[in-house]
Amino acid sequence: MRPRAPVPVLVPVLVLGADCAALPSPGVDSELSRREREVADLVAQGLTNREIAQRLSVSERTAEYHVEQIRNKLGFHSRREIAAWVDPSAKQKPAASESGGFWHPPTRYARAGKVNIAFQIFGTGPIDLVVVPGWVSHLEHMWREPTYRAYMERLGRFARLILFDKRGTGLSDRVPVGSVDDRLDDIRVVLDALGVTKAAIYGISEGGPLALRFAARYPERTSALVVYASFARMCAADDYPIGVATAAWQERTEFTERNWPVVDVDRWAPSMSGNAQFREWLAEVRRYGASPGAARELMEVIGAVDVRSSLAAITAPTLVMHRLRDATVPVEMGRLIAQNVPGACWVELPGADHLPWTGDVTRLVAEIENFLTQLPARG
């Protein structure tokens, strides 16, 4: 484990690199045919060639041809450059009055066997970053909360975010949530649907064990790993004294099902404890994101999880972060991850908020950005 010196917190600024400075001006779109401009807009929305073909009722090969023509005419090498040129952040977001008071990226689906996994794409940064959500999520309703939107916008300045709801929750099929190994396909099929061969993986809270296992199982698809406020095992064992007693976890599981949705803002986001609107939103996310039975099943899965055996097999550059006074997942659990992943960087953050989009979000995002954008220098 390598402790990491805190990075200076700067006012976030979108900086275009040398390659971006040479991008064609908007007037260059006169070189594109009407169909090519239409395809460019769909590329900017994150659609694959197959999805573009379906949308335009053409063959996949024809869609591929149009994308190649766009690249050649504009002198681009990647779809991401096309997306940056189109500027979807300005084109896609409707005014709040037109969207019922909030906006969210389009929700799409990828198929894992017989299970449909809901996902979204946001941001046009140069790094593909898969965000593995925590306990319960709901892709569309999450965007209603201003602190969540601001957090995503900060991440989206340097990364193309790949967001999804795990099976059994949110907008994905309401099937049994399954084990950690069952859910590895949730990440894999979303990457496949986007044609992404390798991406950085960002596991948050209960999403951490899934991210850790994925990085160990699929090193060829993991360019980097970020783990925040997470654990490799939750319940105590003879060789894991920092865990929660099994009986206590069972009691917590029973309580969760009987009192769903459990909204303990004082523990999950103490900086927002006096915000009634935030409390109401969090209750809605949990109610929309999972039924009481699904919440119980998730608690049971957490109680059974143990990915400690995977930690030593992780070869991707890894950043592990934890807030020191987190009362939901103790900092000792995050520290153990960093101690057992070879070469991991460990960052202890001040504060007590468990949710990454509350508390000192600027510092948290700065750590992620600094880590991911410096990866080439690491060799």
Steps between C-alpha positions, in 0.01 A plus 500: 500500500636840402359799692423783266572863569183714482454671167445875497133586448463732205197660345393239242574618147447309178838502326529393140824323415721568202308253287171670579639840403508385141136392486310636200274796560121450497488631147675189375174306527420637154730222375266240647193377318165526671513129585855529637398790722212286628740213572743739676220611733422138585869426564504796739208345687714191560323263259692206357507427126237231552271741683554768237407245232181412686410865554550589132371170355824425319748215521767500769764506227345815354505667843866402537576649159337833594701518824823437310407767245441750780838417655677537166332827405559661839845352558395317818629172638229409751126520569580709806644774279178498298299531822712792622459674163122462503495624866214283630507672840353807336274318253350229719407683818151652472397787718368400841153617402504260206614199703271508799758687711800272443704342225668162473696326223301259280459159659591199287523126555755224458412132532681262737355161414130553568553807719475855367746745659411870486785742431574861410793692352600844624799723432746517210832478686780285360474227768229234499393465865247236607322612817392194702226634729453430867218320676192626311488731198250628246668643189238761421378609842855554626533802270227688689740581784721809441797360695496182290477696174790725599710196592431332167575819309838527674589140415374550144755775438784250478318170433225344296287352779338162444218475756278199564251347744604158628264212425202487735510875566406829337403480135670166437290183502358424844649155528685351800804719563728196505853469635799719419607250233149499348520878458836513325311470173314824578823691437625283216186520285475877534860535385427264211191697399713814473785327322736584787779245543664656806386755759572637844266357765373711792334298777301686764400344834318172425618534140858465620509120535359469148763739363779318684391160371460632145851647503643170623298284258536723192839678518500539121186714525601710802726799432479629858302445819358754745329382820320737737346434843493127443590161641628159394294331770228640725436244773753400764699177487783350703748655257295819454433662837415839348175365355143534631379216720284260298211520747507880487496493120202264500314738730583789271375299203165428671465865599571615144226286348241592763572874482577547132609747376749553783630856475768561760635829368687568824717200426510497118539873442525693829584821314144486360322395820302824522390493137143366482496505120814286484350255750184470292701447181714226656184322619358518147819364341492202733129440459516528120829310484407189697206327667519401868575142395777610264648718774506198729666288233764768447570505873535121500741516205707764679508283811635207298751687283871432535730603213821513704643211298474716185701796629848361436405415139419860407763642265335824390617827657274542803385793712318429827330788681302523823372778722642469849175528696276296268250327731345283226818319393788538750826640363684185615319303229627731228849496647507119481421515127788739438738284703422191294477632142856509362626857463170660595490870585319571828334836568325581827257787454364720778130490578224257593275485192474156343339620176764631258285788372461663844763643731828621347427387144762731348784322681363153421461569127842669488659182637330288233587740219863530609536121525338415167652779294851421626482131408714529182784637709484191718606279213 
